[in-house]
Structures are given as C-alpha cells and as structure tokens.
Amino acid sequence: MSRFDSLLELIEPLEKGAHGRWISDSDHKGTMDDPIPMPFCSYSEAVHKLADAVYEFVESNPEYELKNYQKLLEDRGLKWSMDSFREADVSIMDAQGILAMLVGLLRAERFSDGVVLEALESGLVLKWLERIRDIVEKR
C-alpha cells in the first residue's frame, strides 16, 4: 500500500467519466430585480474526490511541504499558470513537483472557475497522476 493510493485509484474514474459542465442561467431577466447569476462549473463526483484526496495528502504528508506549493513550483522553474503546467516535462519530475502542480491547479480554481475542468479535459491531470503511478511502480 502506498501513500499515493487515494490519488491513483482516481485514474480510472477520471478516464471514463465526464468531469463536469458549465452551468449558465437563462431563466432570469438580467435586471436589477432579477439578475443573472454568473456561470459556474459543476464538477463530477470523481473530481470532488480528487480534490479531497489532494488536500488530504497535503495534510497527511507534511514532509512534502505542499502548503508551499508556489515555492516548490518556482524551484522547478515553473510559474503558477496553466501555460507553465502544460509545458512542464513531467517525465523527469518527482512526486513532490507533480503534487505541487495539483495543489496549484486546485488553488487556481478559487480564482478562475473552470481551470480544473480545462486541465482534466486536456488530459493534463491524468498525465500527472500517471507520472505518480510510474514513480510508485519504480520504487
């Protein structure tokens, strides 16, 4: 059993299922009395489990120092941005770096709805989780 099991068991559900969808309200008029709420992203159960697993890992493994994810990213020459995450060569990255990107991605969602959905639909998150699996299997 590995400390990464709760993350790795999500690979299959994330491969198979829908990750989420945008919710837009067209029932309201858009007036002061009846404003139109901002669109938002509604995520699948597997995505919620992923977020829970990442945050649980952060709390359960303080030696990974993931609360300092921005510094961990900087130490690897990465910026806290989707472009930087997309361009990162994860094939040479350690588990701490991959996890720092996952934490950074989840934190970015607080500021920009839908970034997690974009990363999932592009295959980025699965690529990261598969890299963690490769690291675990080589131990």
Salt bridges, closest charged atoms under 4 A:
GLU12 OE2 - LYS16 NZ 2.70
ASP25 OD2 - HIS28 NE2 2.88
ASP34 OD1 - HIS28 ND1 2.48
GLU45 OE2 - LYS49 NZ 3.21
GLU59 OE2 - LYS67 NZ 3.35
GLU63 OE2 - ARG3 NH1 2.34
ASP75 OD2 - LYS71 NZ 3.11
ASP83 OD1 - ARG86 NH1 2.71
ASP94 OD2 - ARG76 NH2 3.01
GLU118 OE2 - ARG86 NH2 2.29
